[in-house]
């Protein structure tokens, strides 16, 4: 999302509908987190995909092998 050069700061809060002027308001952030917590049973974070997949496997009562991921375009050293 790029509006007036904005990209990255509190990007997930923006994705969940929080306006830019509220991103530094602690009570507004807590309210947004509570709303997301009520609406979603589990939120996966792309930047932390490994940990998110472990949580997904646990949430679905699956084995870790059920969410095995092969990394693409990475160098194996």
ChimeraX attribute file (.defattr): number of C-alpha atoms within 10 A of each C-alpha:
attribute: neighborCount
match mode: 1-to-1
recipient: residues
	/A:1	10
	/A:2	7
	/A:3	6
	/A:4	6
	/A:5	7
	/A:6	10
	/A:7	11
	/A:8	10
	/A:9	10
	/A:10	12
	/A:11	15
	/A:12	11
	/A:13	17
	/A:14	16
	/A:15	10
	/A:16	12
	/A:17	10
	/A:18	16
	/A:19	11
	/A:20	14
	/A:21	7
	/A:22	13
	/A:23	16
	/A:24	10
	/A:25	10
	/A:26	10
	/A:27	11
	/A:28	14
	/A:29	15
	/A:30	11
	/A:31	11
	/A:32	16
	/A:33	14
	/A:34	11
	/A:35	12
	/A:36	15
	/A:37	12
	/A:38	9
	/A:39	10
	/A:40	8
	/A:41	8
	/A:42	12
	/A:43	12
	/A:44	14
	/A:45	12
	/A:46	10
	/A:47	8
	/A:48	9
	/A:49	12
	/A:50	15
	/A:51	12
	/A:52	16
	/A:53	19
	/A:54	17
	/A:55	17
	/A:56	18
	/A:57	16
	/A:58	12
	/A:59	11
	/A:60	8
	/A:61	9
	/A:62	13
	/A:63	12
	/A:64	14
	/A:65	9
	/A:66	9
	/A:67	13
	/A:68	12
	/A:69	11
	/A:70	7
	/A:71	8
	/A:72	6
	/A:73	6
	/A:74	7
	/A:75	6
	/A:76	5
	/A:77	3
